[in-house]
Amino acid sequence: MQKILGHLRKAVQKYNMIENSDKIAVGVSGGKDSLILLEGLVRLRRFIGIDYEIMALSVDAMFGGTATDFSEITEHCQKLSVPHLIIPTRIGEIVFDVRKERSPCSLCARMRRGALNNTAAELGCSKLALGHNSDDAAETFIMNLLTEGRIGCFSPVTLLEDKNLTIIRPLILAPEKDIRRTAKKTNLPVLESNCPADGHTNRQKAKELIAALERENHGAKCCIIGAIQRDIWR
């Protein structure tokens, strides 16, 4: 966990993500990234010298009309002394049954973000922390380039003025391999994805493309991430 805490501390300080008295909602899907983020922010608070509150929010897309079992996540949050709120939605029904989206990820992601943003704002949170890592940034860059013909990526910090809420991504400097290793060592209650489109998405294609580039030119992924940090996040 020490390596993750190092990435977290660097990102928080470099991009001024957290301030005293912040009330931070952490988007916890149950995947390894969000659970590591939650664990990391709880531990970081002990020594970074910033006083902030933490709560966990989980969006239930209700895929197949069935509620997701978040009981292990709730139990884990209780051990961390972090309140956990589950947000029930009709995202699965709207995306797959009503809209019958051929490429469902974009709409699903927007609706999830909307549910998180609205709930965090309603609860009076000043920050919403999301678990995107540096690999996610590289994949998003490639997706934007190849599917939309533009150069861009999400930002480490984004202010939503209409909601008086700031989106932060404290794992933005952490490679996925570090997160994966840490999740295994800490034995976190990672939930298996129940999304019908899992493994058949544009993000998965971007991940595979970057892996192929890395095999042919070692260091290619680092070059992409470095370019994002220098030219987009400056």
N, C-alpha and C positions, 0 to 999 in steps of 0.2 A: 504493500500500500504506500510505502514511502515514495516510490517513483511517481505514483499518481498524485500524491499530495504536493510533490515538487512541481508537476505540470499545473495543478490547480492554483497554487500560490503564485506562480509566474504569470498566469493568465489574468488572475484577479488583480494583481498589482499593475501589470502592464497596461491593461485596458480599463482600470478603475471601475471594476464591476460591482463591488460591494462597499457600502458605507455603513457607519454606525446607525443603529436603529432601523435598518432595513428589515422588512418582513418579506422573506423569500419563499415563494411557492416553487417547489421542484416538481416538474412533470415526470411522473414515475409510471412508465408503461409496463414495467416488470422485466424489461430487457436488461442485459448486462450494463449498458452504458448508463441508463437512468439510475440503476441501483448503485453503481460505483459513484456516480455524481452525488447521490444522496448521502452515502456513507462518507465520501470525501468532504462534503461541506460540513457535516457534523463534526468530523475530526479536525478540520481546518479551523473551525471556530475556537478550538481550545488554545491555539498558539499564534494566530495571525494578528491578534490585537484589534480586531473589529468585532463589535457586539451586534449580532443579528439574530432574528428569529427564523425558524425553518418549519415548513409544513409540506406535506406531500399530496399531490393531486394525481389521480389516475382516471383517464378517460376510458369508459367502457363502450366500445363500438357496437357491442351486441351482435357480433357476426353470427349469421344463421339464426338470429332471434334468441340466442342463448347468452345469458349473463356470464361474464368472465369471472372465474374464481380468483379473487384477489386476497383470499384469507391469509396466505403465507406472507404476502407483502404487508398486510395490515399488522400481522404478528411481528414482522421484522421492524416495522416502524415503531411499534410499541417498545421494543427493546432499545431503540435509539431515542426514545422519548420524543417522537415526532408525530404530530397529529396526521392522520391519513383520511382523505376524503375521496370517495369514488363518485365520478360524474357519469350517470347513465345517459346514453344518447341513442339515436336511431341511425347513426352513421352507416353501419353495415347494411341496413335495409335500404337507405337512400342510395348509397353508392352501387350496390350489387342488384337490388331487386327493382327499385323504382327507376333509377337512371340507367342501370345496366351498362356501366362504364366499361369500355374495352381497355382503357388505361386508367385504372381506378386510383392509383397512388396519389396523384396531384390533388384530386378532390377530397380524398380521405384525409390527407395531411392538412389541407386548409380547414376542414371541418374540425379536426382534432385541435389545431392551433386556436381556432375560434372558441371552442369550448374551454380550453385552458385559459386563454386571455380573458374571456368574460368572467369566468369563475374567480380567477386571481384578482381581477379588478373589483369584483363584488365583495370579496373578502378583505379588501383594503390592503392587499399586498403591493409593495413598491417594486418588486422584482419577480420575474418568472424565469427560473433557470431550466434550460434544456440541455440534453445530454449529447449534443453533437460533438464528435471528435475530429481530429485533423484529417483522418481518412474520409469522413463524411464531407468535409470541405472540398477535398480533391475530387470526390465523386460528383458533388453538386456542380463544381466548375466544369467538369467534362460533360455532364448532362446539359447544362445551359449552353455550352459551346456547340454540341452536336445536335440537340433537339430544338433549340430556340435561336441559334445563330448569334449568341451574344456572350460577352465576357463578363462574368459576374459570379458572386457567391454570397451566401448569407454573411452577416457581420457578427463579430464577437459581442457587440452591444448594439441594441436597436431600441430607440424610444418610440413608444406608441402614445403620442400626445393626447389622442382622443380618449384614452383609457387611463392616462396618468400612470402608465406601467412601462417598465423597461425590461426587455428580453435580454438575458445574459446567457452565454455559453461557456461556462468555466472549464470544460474539458477540451476546448478548441485547440490547445497545443499538445494534447495527449494522443499518441498513435493508438490505433485500435489494438495492436498486438499487446501493448502494455495493459490495456483495459481487460482484454481477454484473459491474460495470465493472472491478473490480480483478482478477477472474478472467480477463477477456479481456486485460487489459494485461500480466498476469504469465505468460500462456500456460501455464496449469496443465493437466495431463493429465486433464481432466474426462471421466468415463465416462458414456455414454448409459445411461439407465435401461432395464433389461430386465424390469421388472415388468409382468405382463400387465394390471394394473389402472391403469397409469400414465395420468394425464389424465382418469380417470373416478372420482375419489374425492371424499369429503366435504370434504377439505381443498381440492381444486381448486374445488369449489362455493363454499366460504367465501372463497377468494381472489377469485373472480369477483364475489361479492357485495360485498366490500370495495372492489373496483375500481369497481363501479357506484356505490356510495355516494360514493366519492372524486370521480367525474365530476360527480355532482349537487351535492355539497357539498365543495369543495376543503378539505382539511385534516381530513376525517373520520377517516382512518386514524391520523393523529397524535393525534387526540382519544381514540381507542380505546386506543392504546398509552400515552398519558399517564394515562388512567384506570387501566390495569393497574399502572403504576409507582406511582401514588399510593395506590391502594386495595387492591391485592393483594400487591405486592412490598414494601410499607412495612416 
